[in-house]
Amino acid sequence: MIDELLVAITRSDISCPTAEKNPGFHPSESYPEYRFSEISNVENPIYNSVRRLLFLLGLDKERYGTSDRTLRLGS
């Protein structure tokens, strides 16, 4: 349970792909915690931005960058 108000902002200078260019919205690089095999051949900053926001907020920090794929959003 999160007992405090957390705020984080991240920015990407890369434009977001459209559904026509990247219909699955898969990440454009493989991350240790990403459990699927589909990697986009189009740059997709959304996955990385959401991942970075969770990191900046300190959520699931014990497993960030590891192959433990059980997401527990706690500090």
Beta strands, then each sheet from edge to edge (+ up, - down):
end
